[in-house]
Amino acid sequence: MSLEGKVCVITGATSGIGEVAAIDLARQGARLVLIARDSARGEATLTRLRAAGPGAAHRIHYADLARVAEMKRVAAEIAAAEPRIDLLVNNAGALFTRRQVSPDGLEMHFAVNHVAYFVVTQMLRDRLVAAAPARVVSTASAAHYGAKLDLDDLQFARGYGGMQAYQRSKLFNVMWTRELARRLAGTGVTANCFHPGFVATRYGDNAGGLLSYGVRAAKMLFAISSEKGARTLVYLATSPEVTGVTGRYFTRCREKTPSAAAQDDAAARRLWDETARLVGMT
C-alpha cells in the first residue's frame, strides 16, 4: 500500500518498535501524527521523522494515556486537525509490578494497555471511515495465551500479580480487536493486532521490583531488536496481502490462531460494553 501523502496516527512512538515503525512509515511517504507523554523523547523522535520524511508536516501531541480525560482531549485535538486518518497504530503500553490505579480508579494495565486503545480509536473512528480504505493496527502479545479471563474483576482487585495483569490486558487487546473489526464491518476500515516478539526496548524497565530485573535479564539473553520487532507492525500497516483482512492476530507477518479465550466473541462484546460504560462512551 502506497503511503505517499497518507496520515498515520501512532501512540508509543518515541522509543522501541513504535519509533522504528514511525520512521519507516515516514520514509515511505506517510505524514506522522504522534501521541506521546515525554516531551524530550517526543522532540527527539520528531527530529528523526523530519530527517526520514522531509517535507511532511509531522506533528506530535502530548498526553498521559493513563487518564481518560487526557485520552479524550488528545484524540479530540487530532480529530479536529485531521479530516482523514489512513492508519491508526495503537502501540503505547506498560508493565507494572505492584497494583496501581489511575486517577480514574482503573487498574493501570487496564487503563494504559486497553482503555487507551479503546478511547483513542473510538474518538478517531469517523476520521478513519472518511479515509477508507483505512487500517487500525494494535500491539498485542503472545503473553495473552497465558491469561485467565475474569470479566467480573476487570480491575484485578483479587489475587493481583503484575505479569498476570499484563497478560490479561494483552488478552483484552485481541478480544477488542475482534469486536472492533465486527463493528467496523462495511466501513472499509480493517482492524488487526499482532505479537512483536520479545523485543529489547524500554518496555518493562520501570516495572519495579524483581519483575523489572527479570525482564532486563531476559532481554539481555533472548530479546530481538526493535527493527525485527517492528516488522509485523509495518507489514500490517502497508502490505497489500492484508487488504480487507480484519479481526485477526498476527506474528512474524503471518496470521496465527489466538487463544480460546481470545476467540470468545460474547465475552468480547461484554468487555466492549463495560469499557464503554467505564469511560462514559456508551
Secondary structure, DSSP 8 states (H G I E B T S, - for coil): ---TT-EEEEES-SSHHHHHHHHHHHHTT-EEEEEES-HHHHHHHHHHHHHHSTTS--EEEE--TTSHHHHHHHHHHHHHH-S--SEEEE------SS--B-TTS-BHHIIIIIIHHHHHHHHTHHHHHHT-SEEEEEE--GGGGG----TT-TT--SS--HHHHHHHHHHHHHHHHHHHHHHTTTTTEEEEEEE--SB-SSTTTTS-HHHHHHHHHHHHHH-B-HHHHTHHHHHHHH-GGGTT--S-EEETTEE----TGGG-HHHHHHHHHHHHHHHT--
